[in-house]
Amino acid sequence: MPHHRLDAERIGELFQAVDAGLHGAGLRSPVEIVVVGGAAIALQWNRARTTYDVDVVSEGIPSAFWRVVEAVGRDEGLEDGWLNAAARVKAPPGPTPGEPRSVYLGSNLRVYGASAHYVLAMKLLAGRETDRADTPTLLEAAQPQSKDE
């Protein structure tokens, strides 16, 4: 399957499809995830930003959610892992700092975007060329007051 660039609008459409797919999955409460990386940037600070995948740092996500994500990916012709939890290994230790903002609130799925400080820390730790390009956007959003911050 070809890699598809995902922008904020497309990511929102995919969240809607996952939300609909979770209907009747037997879950007692909505699944809650926190997005980071390029998807968080696209959804919160730069809607023109695109990404190949949606990274989440949430833990304890039910297996029913991942089955729906796989099905949506197949239906939409996306690569496996279009939504994944691989970013957890690159995440700074500790809880997500700052209050995550809601970026999608559905009946069965609630998606929050990590704070600019958190995403900036992840990008700086990763140090890839694409991460450098995101730094000005994240610095503007985070508005750190000191080097330590």
QUILINVEN-V338277 format. One record per run of one state. SS is the DSSP state (~ for helix, > for strand, _ for the rest). FROM is the first residue (numbers start at 1). LEN is the number of residues. If there is no record, write none. Layout:
ss & from & len
SS & FROM & LEN
SS & FROM & LEN
//
This chain:
ss & from & len
_ & 1 & 5
> & 6 & 1
_ & 7 & 1
~ & 8 & 15
_ & 23 & 8
> & 31 & 6
~ & 37 & 8
_ & 45 & 6
> & 51 & 1
_ & 52 & 2
> & 54 & 3
_ & 57 & 6
~ & 63 & 14
_ & 77 & 6
> & 83 & 2
_ & 85 & 1
~ & 86 & 5
_ & 91 & 10
> & 101 & 5
_ & 106 & 3
> & 109 & 5
_ & 114 & 2
~ & 116 & 11
_ & 127 & 2
~ & 129 & 14
_ & 143 & 7
//
